[in-house]
Amino acid sequence: MRRGEVWTYHPPTEPARQRTVVLLSSDGVNESERPWLLGTELLERDPMDILGVAIDARYWVSTLNLTRLYRPWFDERVAEIDQDVQERIDIALRAALDL
C-alpha cells in the first residue's frame, strides 16, 4: 500500500455500500504494522469548496473529509493518482490543516 493509491473499501458495518478511497498517509505509516491509515473517500461531484481537488474528469476529493481507514477493510487496488494531482491534494491538505 502506497500514498496516492485508490482502493475499494468495505467496512463490514456497511456491506451494501461500496466506497472508493485514496490513501493519503505517508508511505512510512503505510508500510508499518499500524492497523489504521489516513485517506479520504472519492466523491462523484465537485464539493464546491476551495479545499476540493479534482482527481480526474469524474472524481473529486474534499481534504476536509480526511478520515482514518482500517487496513483489513481495504479490498482491491483500482488505480493510482498522478503526481500533479497528489501535489494539489498536498497543497489543499496543508491549507486545511494550517501546516
C-alpha positions as CSV (number, residue, x, y, z in Angstrom):
1,M,0.0,0.0,0.0
2,R,1.3,3.4,-1.0
3,R,0.3,7.0,-0.8
4,G,-1.8,8.0,-3.7
5,E,-3.3,4.6,-4.4
6,V,-7.0,4.3,-4.9
7,W,-8.7,1.4,-3.3
8,T,-12.2,-0.1,-2.8
9,Y,-13.0,0.0,0.9
10,H,-15.6,-2.3,2.6
11,P,-16.4,-1.7,6.3
12,P,-18.5,-4.7,7.5
13,T,-20.9,-2.3,9.1
14,E,-21.9,-1.1,5.6
15,P,-21.8,-4.2,3.4
16,A,-24.1,-2.8,0.7
17,R,-22.2,0.5,0.3
18,Q,-19.0,0.3,-1.8
19,R,-16.6,3.1,-1.1
20,T,-13.6,4.2,-3.1
21,V,-10.9,5.9,-1.2
22,V,-7.5,7.4,-1.9
23,L,-4.7,6.7,0.6
24,L,-3.1,9.8,2.0
25,S,-0.9,8.7,4.9
26,S,2.8,8.7,4.4
27,D,4.5,5.6,3.0
28,G,6.3,5.1,6.3
29,V,2.9,4.8,8.0
30,N,1.5,2.6,5.2
31,E,4.5,0.2,5.3
32,S,4.3,-0.2,9.1
33,E,2.2,-2.6,11.0
34,R,-0.3,0.1,12.0
35,P,-3.9,-1.0,11.5
36,W,-5.2,2.5,10.8
37,L,-4.2,4.6,7.8
38,L,-5.3,8.1,6.6
39,G,-7.3,8.8,3.5
40,T,-10.4,10.2,2.0
41,E,-13.4,9.0,0.0
42,L,-13.7,9.8,-3.7
43,L,-16.7,12.0,-4.5
44,E,-18.7,11.8,-7.7
45,R,-19.2,15.6,-7.8
46,D,-17.4,18.8,-7.1
47,P,-17.7,19.5,-3.3
48,M,-17.9,23.2,-4.3
49,D,-15.2,24.1,-1.8
50,I,-11.8,25.7,-2.3
51,L,-10.3,22.7,-0.5
52,G,-11.7,20.2,-3.0
53,V,-9.4,18.7,-5.6
54,A,-10.4,17.2,-9.0
55,I,-8.9,13.7,-9.3
56,D,-9.9,13.4,-13.0
57,A,-13.0,14.3,-15.1
58,R,-15.2,12.0,-12.9
59,Y,-14.0,12.1,-9.3
60,W,-13.1,14.7,-6.6
61,V,-11.8,14.7,-3.0
62,S,-12.5,17.1,-0.2
63,T,-9.5,17.5,2.0
64,L,-11.9,18.3,4.8
65,N,-13.1,14.7,4.7
66,L,-9.8,13.3,5.9
67,T,-10.5,10.1,7.8
68,R,-8.8,7.1,9.3
69,L,-9.2,3.8,7.4
70,Y,-8.9,0.3,8.8
71,R,-6.3,-1.7,6.9
72,P,-8.2,-5.0,6.8
73,W,-11.2,-3.3,5.1
74,F,-9.2,-2.3,2.0
75,D,-10.3,-4.6,-0.7
76,E,-8.9,-4.0,-4.2
77,R,-6.3,-1.5,-5.5
78,V,-8.0,0.1,-8.5
79,A,-5.8,3.0,-9.6
80,E,-3.1,5.4,-8.5
81,I,-3.4,9.2,-8.8
82,D,-0.7,11.0,-10.7
83,Q,2.0,13.2,-9.2
84,D,0.3,16.5,-10.3
85,V,-3.0,15.5,-8.6
86,Q,-1.1,14.4,-5.5
87,E,0.6,17.8,-5.3
88,R,-2.7,19.6,-5.5
89,I,-4.1,17.4,-2.7
90,D,-1.0,18.1,-0.6
91,I,-1.4,21.8,-1.1
92,A,-5.1,21.6,-0.1
93,L,-4.2,19.5,3.0
94,R,-1.6,22.0,4.1
95,A,-4.2,24.8,3.8
96,A,-6.9,22.8,5.6
97,L,-4.6,21.9,8.5
98,D,-2.6,25.1,8.5
99,L,0.7,23.2,8.0
